[in-house]
Amino acid sequence: MGQILAAPPFSSVLPGGEFPAIREHPPAHFVGLKKQVQGFWQQTPCDSWFTDAELGTAAFYKTLDEHRYRVHPRLRAAVGFEKFRGLRVLEIGCGCGSEAECFARAGAHYTAVDLTNAAVSVTQRRFQLAGLRGHFTQGDAEDLPFEDGSFDLVYSHGVLHHTPNTARALREVHRVLARAAAPSSCSTIAIPSTTTSTCA
């Protein structure tokens, strides 16, 4: 069964590792907040402001990645992308596709879901330029458009704190994780100022 390797500091998890009950219909203010979050990231896909190169070009992705891994120098080693060869990986919040490319190059069966079509398009373009394969969909972390047990790993770096109902999103992570998978089945949730943990 999947496990959370890094939990939010404000803790949406109850003692004993259980999640609070989720309302069937979120409060109205959550809906408005989510539209604001979506609007912001639609206009400015994550990290895209760190490069002056034209969006969607090889130079754009190269300079973006150089900046990202200078800021997060231990990220690639901490995740250990090579461990996920042949496994079904879902990334929630693909941004401009930096980790997406790492997972795909390592041989994972990669799927991205993002609240914005801007991030999905930018990441798809990255894969086209690199000749990589993946699946991409616009969707909501609080209501993932996948069947139960669809993935061996759910990865999200600096994303879930942006969703109004974080507890609901974490329940969705657990729902889509394979329950009877190999011991490597897990979720990695990296949050700001937290080093990403890896699976056993």
MOWO-V367009 format. One record per backbone hydrogen bond with DSSP energy under -1.0 kcal/mol. CO is the residue of the C=O (numbers start at 1). NH is the residue of the N-H. Records with the same first field share a line. If there is no record, write none. Layout:
CO: NH, NH
//
This chain:
3: 187
8: 11
14: 17
18: 14
27: 30
28: 32
29: 33
30: 34
31: 35
32: 36
33: 37
34: 38
35: 39
36: 40
37: 41
38: 42
39: 43
40: 44
45: 48
47: 50
54: 57
57: 61
58: 62
59: 63
60: 64
61: 65
62: 66
63: 67
64: 68
65: 69
67: 71
68: 72
72: 75
74: 78
75: 79
76: 80
80: 83
81: 84
82: 85
84: 87
87: 109
88: 152, 153
89: 111
90: 155
91: 113
94: 97
97: 101
98: 102
99: 103
100: 104
101: 105
102: 106
103: 108
104: 107
107: 86
108: 110
109: 89
110: 135
111: 91
112: 137
113: 93
114: 139
116: 120
117: 121
118: 122
119: 123
120: 124
121: 125
122: 126
123: 127
124: 128
125: 129
126: 130
127: 132
135: 112
137: 114
140: 143
144: 146
147: 150
151: 178
152: 186
153: 90
154: 188
155: 92
156: 190
159: 162
160: 163
165: 169
166: 170
167: 171
168: 172
169: 173
170: 174
171: 175
172: 176
175: 149
176: 151
182: 185
186: 154
188: 156
190: 158
191: 194
//
